[in-house]
Amino acid sequence: MNIGIIGAGRVGCAFGIGLKNSGFSVAGVYSRSDESQRFLSSKLELNCINGLRETVKNSEVILISVPDNSIKDLAVEIIQKTEAEHVDSKTFIHLSGALTSEVLEPLQKAGAFVGSLHPVQTFADRENGWEKLYNIYYGFEGCDKARDIALRIIKAFEGKIIHIDKKDKPLYHMAACIISNYTVTLSHVAGKILENIGIDGEDAAKVFLPLIQNTVDNIGKFGSAGALTGPISRGDYKVVEEHIKALIGLEPQISDIYKILGQKTIDLALIKGTLLDDSADKLRSLLS
């Protein structure tokens, strides 16, 4: 199975290098950026031109890793620049977490099989991102043929597949954004609070890293409810009351974040069983 990569950013590089290291044949790489195409081609030890038509022609499976806003236009461009026989019966899979396979409709109408495959992971660099592909979950949506190919790739990466209905793709991606992007934002907010009390900016950005890492480990071991600790989990409403007093003088949005997340934490603490109903009522009153 020859695989072509369209888009040589962080995710495209991760898949390209990961597939090669897992024994797949990568037949071509195309990127809008010549530098990015040369970088990935060198990592794959490929001597191929940076051509969209050539990448599709030489591949049985084409992974599309370009910005979400460009995927539909790219599908149309492939139809325009590639002979029909080089599209028909081939499989095109985009790697967007937000969009469904419907964005590849021009290719599907031309006889191609289409799907979307999203690694539930974050990729920080082109060089070593492929290491993050292993032992993770992958969200898939698309036709049966695309699913069979996705499963071969996922199996090679020792991952697990979760099937997403088209209508649920926005909710699936929103959940991923909350846990990944908003964790980064919360880390930034917590650091700014420390800066507000005079802690150096560099230390403020790093002081909570061991806490974050240990929290993630606990979620893996005990689940979300089991990993919950802190004053709300214990019903320490007097501590929460002091927190709310300390919020005075900070940005109003920080107070909103604290109270909204506090309300959801009450729900989780009740599920865990460590919070009594009367303490929960006092906490809800404070956080309302």
Buried (B, 14 or more C-beta within 10 A) or exposed (E): EEBBBBBBBBBBBBBBBBBBBBEBEBBBBBBBEEEBBBBBBEBBEBEBEBBBBBBBBBBBBBBBBBEBEBBBEBBEBBBEEBEEEBBEEBBBBBBBBBBBBBBBBBBBEBEBBBBBBBBBBBBEEBEEBBEBBBEBBBBBBBBEBBBEBBBEBBEBBEBEBEEBEEEEBEEBBEEBEEEEEEBEEBBEBBBBBBBBEEBEEEEBBEBBEEEEEEBEEBBEEEEEBEBBEEBBBBBBBEEBBEBBEBBEEBEEEBBEBBBEBBBEBBBBBBBBEBBEEEBBEBBBEBBE
